[in-house]
């Protein structure tokens, strides 16, 4: 078969996408809903970022979103792949723009599972507390749901078809490869399952035109067609981590709050975030917030200790951290996934508290409240970066190593109740040459970083950045 000539006049790829992590592809609309109030009795109205839905109410993935997600997986650093991208996806970069060969169709959810509500908050990086009026709620498609996906193409040769199949196989592989909102937090991950590849060639079409155009098009199923991974972008670098909580911990999930009932007169006022099967779930936003706050503390200590005022040092540090953690106008370089537990809990750790009047020292009237927290357990996830660090020296790696040391030495405290002993954990990392079930502590990581002075260039880059930034800031 000559791959340089069109092999088929028309090709149809049929398969399924399965959701691996909470997925939100928004319609741009907000819909009203209600959630439990703080008193546990009344519901209060709230606005929720809505999913894209069909007229029948089923969530769907727009064809444009799918097309962009597949196109982003094509490595176009060399001329061959750039030309392949133009043929498959088209281009509008100049006056001679052309239409691509691929046609994507909206992928509609096939099962009847209803979307979940997922809430998130903004954490003040300086004080580590929730910022006022920064709670938002969005609808998400839960893991396990499936979407039917159909892709068609005209005049495709064997090499082009194998390339498209290879790009589809990259779904669900690597950190930061999700669809929709929260890609830097590893949300929207999906896996691809190919069902069949159907084609129409020149001979079949000619026979159909001559004899029976009243019937359906003469599709035939290809028995075997391999996928090519040569044109796919390489997986983003990253490592796995685990967090061992040695105390109860709680990241509140307002969508799990319950009203008082005859069966449960005093339901918990705070509920720990968890999946539908009971596994504890540490949201990536909470972990990323701690990482950012800790990194800010490290850099502020260095800048203020070198003589800069707190305000000037803070502005300078926030500008530098933008390169690492992103902002509303800049994508995050650091990629952090949700951390999930491996144990399914029917019930967690319940505890009652009472607020103390700070003037009288007695209990405040009506201030008794109950929390339902995750018990001490282990959770795990992935952390990575959007581009390969500069081997000659990358200050971001040096800063992350300092933050990792704090987390691996037991300074990691996340979620509600920090002053009450909640949320205390210790982090571990799995090095590239370690087995899947082996995670190292800080001494082992420090030894690995220092082998052959491989990490020294990154420390030098950090020192250079620190001194140059301090000098510029002091002259400002």
LINBEL-V14086 format. One record per pair of residues at least 6 apart in sequence whose ideal C-beta (glycine too) atoms are under 6 Angstrom apart, sorted by sequence separation. I is the first residue (numbers start at 1). J is the second residue. D is the distance in whole Angstrom. If there is no record, write none. Layout:
i->I j->J d->D
i->I j->J d->D
//
This chain:
i->53 j->59 d->6
i->54 j->60 d->5
i->75 j->81 d->6
i->76 j->82 d->5
i->91 j->97 d->5
i->274 j->280 d->5
i->275 j->281 d->5
i->326 j->332 d->3
i->449 j->455 d->4
i->37 j->44 d->5
i->124 j->131 d->5
i->176 j->183 d->6
i->274 j->281 d->5
i->325 j->332 d->5
i->357 j->364 d->5
i->51 j->59 d->5
i->52 j->60 d->6
i->90 j->98 d->6
i->180 j->188 d->4
i->273 j->281 d->5
i->322 j->330 d->6
i->389 j->397 d->5
i->415 j->423 d->4
i->34 j->43 d->4
i->76 j->85 d->5
i->90 j->99 d->5
i->121 j->130 d->5
i->122 j->131 d->4
i->178 j->187 d->5
i->179 j->188 d->4
i->258 j->267 d->4
i->304 j->313 d->5
i->324 j->333 d->6
i->325 j->334 d->6
i->354 j->363 d->5
i->355 j->364 d->4
i->414 j->423 d->5
i->430 j->439 d->5
i->431 j->440 d->6
i->52 j->62 d->6
i->90 j->100 d->3
i->178 j->188 d->3
i->208 j->218 d->5
i->303 j->313 d->4
i->324 j->334 d->6
i->413 j->423 d->5
i->34 j->45 d->6
i->35 j->46 d->5
i->74 j->85 d->5
i->89 j->100 d->4
i->175 j->186 d->6
i->178 j->189 d->5
i->413 j->424 d->5
i->428 j->439 d->4
i->429 j->440 d->6
i->88 j->100 d->5
i->122 j->134 d->4
i->355 j->367 d->4
i->32 j->45 d->6
i->88 j->101 d->6
i->121 j->134 d->6
i->300 j->313 d->6
i->354 j->367 d->6
i->412 j->425 d->5
i->88 j->102 d->5
i->121 j->135 d->5
i->204 j->218 d->4
i->354 j->368 d->5
i->33 j->48 d->5
i->256 j->271 d->4
i->412 j->427 d->6
i->120 j->136 d->6
i->353 j->369 d->6
i->410 j->426 d->5
i->429 j->445 d->6
i->30 j->47 d->4
i->31 j->48 d->5
i->172 j->189 d->6
i->300 j->317 d->6
i->431 j->448 d->6
i->71 j->89 d->5
i->119 j->137 d->5
i->172 j->190 d->6
i->200 j->218 d->6
i->252 j->270 d->5
i->253 j->271 d->5
i->299 j->317 d->5
i->352 j->370 d->5
i->30 j->49 d->6
i->31 j->50 d->5
i->171 j->190 d->5
i->172 j->191 d->4
i->408 j->427 d->5
i->117 j->137 d->6
i->118 j->138 d->6
i->171 j->191 d->6
i->253 j->273 d->4
i->351 j->371 d->6
i->407 j->427 d->4
i->29 j->50 d->5
i->171 j->192 d->4
i->198 j->219 d->4
i->296 j->317 d->6
i->118 j->140 d->5
i->250 j->272 d->5
i->251 j->273 d->5
i->350 j->372 d->5
i->26 j->49 d->5
i->27 j->50 d->5
i->198 j->221 d->5
i->199 j->222 d->6
i->115 j->139 d->4
i->116 j->140 d->5
i->168 j->192 d->5
i->348 j->372 d->6
i->349 j->373 d->5
i->27 j->52 d->5
i->196 j->221 d->5
i->197 j->222 d->5
i->348 j->373 d->6
i->115 j->141 d->6
i->116 j->142 d->5
i->348 j->374 d->5
i->349 j->375 d->5
i->25 j->52 d->5
i->348 j->375 d->6
i->197 j->225 d->5
i->113 j->145 d->5
i->292 j->325 d->5
i->408 j->441 d->6
i->409 j->442 d->6
i->111 j->145 d->6
i->343 j->377 d->6
i->408 j->442 d->4
i->251 j->286 d->5
i->25 j->61 d->6
i->109 j->145 d->6
i->110 j->146 d->5
i->341 j->377 d->5
i->67 j->104 d->5
i->405 j->442 d->5
i->66 j->104 d->5
i->109 j->147 d->5
i->110 j->148 d->6
i->341 j->379 d->5
i->340 j->379 d->6
i->25 j->65 d->6
i->107 j->147 d->4
i->339 j->379 d->4
i->63 j->104 d->4
i->339 j->380 d->6
i->63 j->105 d->6
i->107 j->149 d->4
i->339 j->381 d->4
i->63 j->106 d->5
i->338 j->381 d->6
i->62 j->106 d->6
i->337 j->381 d->4
i->105 j->150 d->5
i->337 j->382 d->4
i->60 j->106 d->5
i->61 j->107 d->4
i->104 j->151 d->6
i->336 j->383 d->5
i->60 j->108 d->5
i->288 j->336 d->5
i->103 j->152 d->5
i->287 j->336 d->6
i->335 j->384 d->5
i->58 j->108 d->5
i->59 j->109 d->5
i->58 j->109 d->5
i->102 j->153 d->5
i->334 j->385 d->6
i->101 j->153 d->5
i->284 j->336 d->5
i->333 j->385 d->6
i->101 j->154 d->6
i->284 j->337 d->6
i->333 j->386 d->5
i->284 j->338 d->5
i->101 j->156 d->6
i->283 j->338 d->6
i->282 j->339 d->4
i->169 j->227 d->5
i->281 j->340 d->6
i->176 j->236 d->5
i->398 j->458 d->4
i->166 j->227 d->4
i->174 j->235 d->4
i->175 j->236 d->6
i->279 j->340 d->6
i->280 j->341 d->4
i->397 j->458 d->4
i->398 j->459 d->5
i->165 j->227 d->4
i->166 j->228 d->4
i->170 j->232 d->5
i->174 j->236 d->5
i->279 j->341 d->5
i->166 j->229 d->5
i->175 j->238 d->5
i->51 j->115 d->6
i->393 j->457 d->4
i->394 j->458 d->5
i->398 j->462 d->4
i->163 j->228 d->5
i->167 j->232 d->6
i->279 j->344 d->6
i->392 j->457 d->6
i->393 j->458 d->6
i->162 j->228 d->4
i->166 j->232 d->5
i->278 j->344 d->4
i->395 j->461 d->4
i->277 j->344 d->5
i->278 j->345 d->5
i->393 j->460 d->6
i->394 j->461 d->6
i->395 j->462 d->4
i->163 j->231 d->5
i->393 j->461 d->3
i->395 j->465 d->4
i->324 j->396 d->5
i->272 j->348 d->6
i->59 j->141 d->5
i->61 j->147 d->6
i->51 j->139 d->5
i->48 j->137 d->5
i->49 j->138 d->4
i->50 j->139 d->6
i->46 j->137 d->6
i->48 j->139 d->6
i->73 j->167 d->5
i->280 j->374 d->4
i->22 j->118 d->6
i->70 j->167 d->5
i->73 j->170 d->5
i->280 j->377 d->6
i->282 j->379 d->5
i->185 j->284 d->3
i->269 j->369 d->4
i->248 j->349 d->4
i->269 j->370 d->6
i->270 j->371 d->4
i->271 j->372 d->5
i->272 j->373 d->5
i->268 j->370 d->5
i->272 j->374 d->4
i->268 j->371 d->6
i->268 j->372 d->4
i->295 j->399 d->6
i->298 j->402 d->5
i->295 j->403 d->5
i->294 j->403 d->5
i->69 j->179 d->5
i->291 j->403 d->6
i->294 j->406 d->6
i->24 j->138 d->5
i->24 j->140 d->5
i->23 j->140 d->6
i->22 j->140 d->4
i->23 j->141 d->4
i->19 j->141 d->5
i->20 j->143 d->6
i->250 j->373 d->4
i->19 j->143 d->5
i->290 j->414 d->5
i->248 j->373 d->4
i->249 j->374 d->5
i->19 j->145 d->5
i->248 j->375 d->6
i->18 j->146 d->5
i->286 j->414 d->6
i->247 j->376 d->6
i->16 j->146 d->5
i->17 j->147 d->5
i->246 j->376 d->6
i->245 j->376 d->5
i->17 j->149 d->5
i->245 j->377 d->6
i->15 j->149 d->6
i->244 j->378 d->5
i->119 j->254 d->5
i->14 j->150 d->5
i->119 j->255 d->6
i->242 j->378 d->6
i->243 j->379 d->5
i->13 j->151 d->4
i->117 j->255 d->4
i->242 j->380 d->4
i->12 j->152 d->5
i->11 j->153 d->5
i->240 j->382 d->5
i->241 j->383 d->6
i->10 j->154 d->6
i->238 j->382 d->5
i->11 j->156 d->5
i->238 j->383 d->6
i->238 j->384 d->2
i->237 j->384 d->6
i->8 j->156 d->6
i->184 j->332 d->4
i->236 j->384 d->5
i->6 j->155 d->4
i->7 j->157 d->5
i->11 j->161 d->6
i->81 j->231 d->5
i->6 j->157 d->5
i->7 j->158 d->5
i->184 j->335 d->5
i->185 j->336 d->6
i->186 j->337 d->3
i->237 j->388 d->6
i->20 j->172 d->6
i->316 j->469 d->6
i->3 j->157 d->5
i->3 j->158 d->5
i->25 j->180 d->4
i->3 j->159 d->4
i->24 j->180 d->5
i->1 j->158 d->6
i->23 j->180 d->6
i->24 j->181 d->4
i->74 j->231 d->6
i->316 j->473 d->5
i->75 j->233 d->4
i->73 j->232 d->6
i->176 j->335 d->4
i->73 j->233 d->5
i->175 j->335 d->5
i->312 j->473 d->6
i->251 j->415 d->4
i->252 j->416 d->6
i->302 j->466 d->6
i->306 j->470 d->5
i->21 j->186 d->6
i->22 j->187 d->5
i->23 j->188 d->5
i->120 j->285 d->5
i->128 j->293 d->5
i->250 j->415 d->5
i->308 j->473 d->6
i->21 j->187 d->5
i->123 j->289 d->4
i->249 j->415 d->5
i->250 j->416 d->5
i->125 j->292 d->5
i->21 j->189 d->4
i->125 j->293 d->5
i->20 j->189 d->4
i->20 j->190 d->6
i->19 j->190 d->6
i->20 j->191 d->6
i->125 j->296 d->5
i->250 j->422 d->6
i->17 j->190 d->5
i->18 j->191 d->5
i->249 j->422 d->6
i->247 j->421 d->5
i->248 j->422 d->6
i->249 j->423 d->4
i->17 j->192 d->6
i->247 j->422 d->6
i->16 j->193 d->5
i->247 j->424 d->5
i->15 j->193 d->6
i->246 j->424 d->6
i->15 j->194 d->4
i->15 j->195 d->5
i->245 j->425 d->4
i->14 j->195 d->5
i->14 j->196 d->5
i->243 j->425 d->5
i->244 j->426 d->5
i->13 j->197 d->5
i->243 j->427 d->5
i->12 j->198 d->4
i->241 j->427 d->6
i->242 j->428 d->5
i->11 j->199 d->5
i->241 j->429 d->5
i->10 j->200 d->4
i->239 j->429 d->5
i->240 j->430 d->4
i->8 j->199 d->4
i->9 j->200 d->5
i->8 j->201 d->5
i->9 j->205 d->6
i->242 j->439 d->5
i->175 j->382 d->5
i->175 j->384 d->4
i->35 j->254 d->6
i->41 j->260 d->6
i->40 j->260 d->6
i->36 j->257 d->4
i->40 j->267 d->6
//
